[in-house]
Amino acid sequence: MSEKKAYPLRINAEILEAVQRWSDDELRSLNAQIEYVLRDALRKNGRLKTDEKQDPEE
């Protein structure tokens, strides 16, 4: 399992609420949803190694 690091995130309240609703719809935690969205964007833009393990929540 990869190492997890804490990172304080400043985010617009409206965006945070929208991501919270999305995570609720997909039965993920807010943190897992943020990681999912970031990982997906990185993968689509070729910035994530293809041999990295998949998110077990996907």
N, C-alpha and C positions, 0 to 999 in steps of 0.2 A: 504494500500500500504506500502511496506517495505521501510525503510529509505535508502536513497542513500548517499554514502560517496565518496568524491573525493580522488583519489589515483594517484599520479604521477607514470607513467609507463615508464621505459626505455626499449626499444625494438629495435631489429635489424631492420634496414630500409627495408631490403628485406622481412622479415616476415611481417612487417607492410603493405607494398605494397600488398602482397599476401592476407592478411586479408581484406584490403580495396577493392580489386577486388571481393573477395568472398561476402562481405557485399553488394556491389553494385549489384551483381547477385541475391541476395536474398532480395533486396529492404529494407535493414536494414541500420541503421547508423553504423559507425565503432564501436562506444561504445557498441551498442546493440549486434553487432556480437561478440565482445570480451566477453561480459557477457554470450551470448548464448553458446559459445564454452566452457567457464569455467564451466557453470552450467551443460552442457552435460557431461563433463569429471568428475565432482564431482558426478553426479548421477550414471554414469556407474561404478564408483569405490566405491559406497556405502558411500560416505562422505557427502551427502546432505540428510537432513530429507525428507522422502517421503511425509509428510503432508504440505510441503512448497508450496506456490502458484506457478502455472505455469507462465512462461513468456508470456504476452499477445501477443508478436510478434512471438511466435512459431506457 
